[in-house]
């Protein structure tokens, strides 16, 4: 079969506070438990 790429963070906006190695904003969505629902929906829809 063909490999799929699922972007679990689709539809989420990075935190705007840029720091260190993340000048475009903080990409660490998984640190916010409120984002877990969106992750699960994106993964489910991608499978």
Buried (B, 14 or more C-beta within 10 A) or exposed (E): EEEEEEEBBEEBEBBEEEEEEEEEEBEEBEEEEEBEEBBEEBEEEEE
